[in-house]
């Protein structure tokens, strides 16, 4: 599966967050977006939960939440 620069983008996001001393990154993704889910898992993000974000739009009910802890302090 090709990511079309997805992994590079995720590395840049992590580097930016580290430089800004951000402690965690959270990503919300539609449950149907399998390529993004695979990318996030490959980049070290961990599944947190599946939730309804209350957007009230067709096809946008359920989202998987992923997180990456950058610093524990």
QUIBEL-V918027 format. One record per backbone hydrogen bond with DSSP energy under -1.0 kcal/mol. NH is the residue of the N-H (numbers start at 1). CO is the residue of the C=O. If there is no record, write none. Layout:
# QUIBEL-V918027
nh: [NH NH]
co: [CO CO]
This chain:
# QUIBEL-V918027
nh: [6 9 10 11 12 13 14 15 16 17 18 19 20 21 22 25 27 29 31 33 34 37 38 39 40 41 42 43 44 45 46 48 51 60 63 64 65 66 67 68 70 71]
co: [3 5 6 7 8 9 10 11 12 13 14 15 16 18 17 68 66 64 62 30 32 33 34 35 36 37 38 39 41 40 67 65 63 57 51 29 49 27 46 25 23 23]
